[in-house]
Each structure stands twice: as structure tokens, then as C-alpha cells.
Amino acid sequence: MNEDAKKTLLRFIPHGLYVITTGAGDSAHGFTATWMTQASFKPPLVAIGVRRDSHAFTTIAANGSFIVNFVGKNDRAICEKFFQPPKSENQHFGNYAFSPAPVTGGPALTDALAWLECKVTDIVDRGDHAVVVGEVVGANIIKAGDPLVLADTPWKYGG
Ligand SMILES: Cc1cc2nc3c(=O)[nH]c(=O)nc-3n(C[C@H](O)[C@H](O)[C@H](O)COP(=O)(O)O)c2cc1C
């Protein structure tokens, strides 16, 4: 295989930027993610790629649910904060407050643009990232605005 072409093409895939959160209370966890896509209309499914050796994977697998928090174009700092996930305390990740989402109780970020609440249906555990499939069971738009996408930033994740 042409490794350079593979890397270039995998990086051509357009991606959004999200903070994916899971758990509850002081054991809630969140991390910045870009590998997220819709995977079915009926039922509404999304698929996320989660680093197999991360705390994020262990927590999502243990809780059976996750929240996809959409971040606004002007809120890049939120994603930067969750590159090194802050500890959860008193319904906050550092300065970022969260509250329990209605269906799963997962941590929904107050400063997000919007969020989707998902229940894990399947985990494909094959590579260095697991593909976690989630059924969308809740959705909320907090404020108007455009979502931040990977192409708005100098960051790379993929290849
Ligand atoms: C731009 C960018 C995008 C990322 N996207 C993902 C992703 O889609 N999936 C993932 O598992 N990690 C992704 N990461 C890495 C996580 O943010 C990082 O591993 C995080 O610290 C989770 O590790 P932890 O749960 O062990 O603390 C990304 C990092 C960057 C810089």
C-alpha cells in the first residue's frame, strides 16, 4: 500500500469536533473527539472511534452511554481543555459545568452548542480505537451557532 496516499486520504475525510462525555457525578469523564458519524436513520445511530487504552473507553463501556457535546466555532478553548481531560468535581470539569441529561443521566456540558444523548448498542473491538455504536435517545440545542469542525483548526487526528 502507498502509505502516504493512505494517510492523505484518511485526513481528507471531513470531521467535526466534539467533547464526548460519559459517567456521572465525580466519576464523570470527558475527552475531545473527532471520529464521530451518523450510522443509521432508523434507529438513529452514531458511531465513534475511541482509543482502546483510554480512560474514555473504559468509562463508556462501563456506563453503556455517552453524550456528544457539539462545540461552537468560537469555543475552541473547550476542546483544548479536554485534550487532557479535567477531573470531575461538583458537576464541573474544571471551569466547565455539566448537568445530567434526562434519559441517561450523562454529563451534558452547559457551554456546549448542543448535545446528543446516546445509549451504547455495540462495540467493535478490533483496532487501537474501538468503534462504539450508540443509539441517539435524546437531543438538545442550547444556543444558535455553527459547530466547530476539524478543518477550522490546525489540529490533525487521522491518517
Ligand atoms: C484533534 C484531536 C482529536 C481527537 N479525537 C479523538 C477521537 O476521535 N477518539 C479518541 O479516542 N481520542 C481522540 N483524541 C485524543 C483524546 O482527546 C485523548 O486521548 C484524551 O486524552 C482521552 O484520553 P483519556 O480518556 O485516557 O484521558 C483526539 C485528540 C485530538 C488532539
PDBQT file of the ligand as one rigid body, heavy atoms in Angstrom, charges set to zero:
ROOT
HETATM    1  C1  LIG A 201      -7.813  16.946  17.427  1.00  0.00    +0.000 C 
HETATM    2  C2  LIG A 201      -7.941  15.725  18.288  1.00  0.00    +0.000 A 
HETATM    3  C3  LIG A 201      -8.962  14.825  18.054  1.00  0.00    +0.000 A 
HETATM    4  C4  LIG A 201      -9.111  13.659  18.818  1.00  0.00    +0.000 A 
HETATM    5  N1  LIG A 201     -10.074  12.768  18.507  1.00  0.00    +0.000 NA
HETATM    6  C5  LIG A 201     -10.164  11.608  19.218  1.00  0.00    +0.000 A 
HETATM    7  C6  LIG A 201     -11.123  10.629  18.885  1.00  0.00    +0.000 A 
HETATM    8  O1  LIG A 201     -11.925  10.789  17.969  1.00  0.00    +0.000 OA
HETATM    9  N2  LIG A 201     -11.147   9.496  19.633  1.00  0.00    +0.000 N 
HETATM   10  C7  LIG A 201     -10.284   9.285  20.681  1.00  0.00    +0.000 A 
HETATM   11  O2  LIG A 201     -10.363   8.235  21.323  1.00  0.00    +0.000 OA
HETATM   12  N3  LIG A 201      -9.360  10.212  21.019  1.00  0.00    +0.000 NA
HETATM   13  C8  LIG A 201      -9.286  11.360  20.314  1.00  0.00    +0.000 A 
HETATM   14  N4  LIG A 201      -8.363  12.284  20.646  1.00  0.00    +0.000 N 
HETATM   15  C9  LIG A 201      -7.499  12.039  21.795  1.00  0.00    +0.000 C 
HETATM   16  C10 LIG A 201      -8.246  12.293  23.108  1.00  0.00    +0.000 C 
HETATM   17  O3  LIG A 201      -8.713  13.624  23.191  1.00  0.00    +0.000 OA
HETATM   18  C11 LIG A 201      -7.253  11.950  24.255  1.00  0.00    +0.000 C 
HETATM   19  O4  LIG A 201      -6.760  10.661  24.051  1.00  0.00    +0.000 OA
HETATM   20  C12 LIG A 201      -7.918  12.032  25.599  1.00  0.00    +0.000 C 
HETATM   21  O5  LIG A 201      -6.919  12.372  26.473  1.00  0.00    +0.000 OA
HETATM   22  C13 LIG A 201      -8.593  10.738  26.076  1.00  0.00    +0.000 C 
HETATM   23  O6  LIG A 201      -7.759  10.017  26.927  1.00  0.00    +0.000 OA
HETATM   24  P1  LIG A 201      -8.230   9.518  28.378  1.00  0.00    +0.000 P 
HETATM   25  O7  LIG A 201      -9.681   9.189  28.313  1.00  0.00    +0.000 OA
HETATM   26  O8  LIG A 201      -7.369   8.320  28.676  1.00  0.00    +0.000 OA
HETATM   27  O9  LIG A 201      -7.961  10.633  29.337  1.00  0.00    +0.000 OA
HETATM   28  C14 LIG A 201      -8.199  13.430  19.891  1.00  0.00    +0.000 A 
HETATM   29  C15 LIG A 201      -7.179  14.343  20.143  1.00  0.00    +0.000 A 
HETATM   30  C16 LIG A 201      -7.029  15.463  19.355  1.00  0.00    +0.000 A 
HETATM   31  C17 LIG A 201      -5.895  16.407  19.629  1.00  0.00    +0.000 C 
ENDROOT
TORSDOF 0
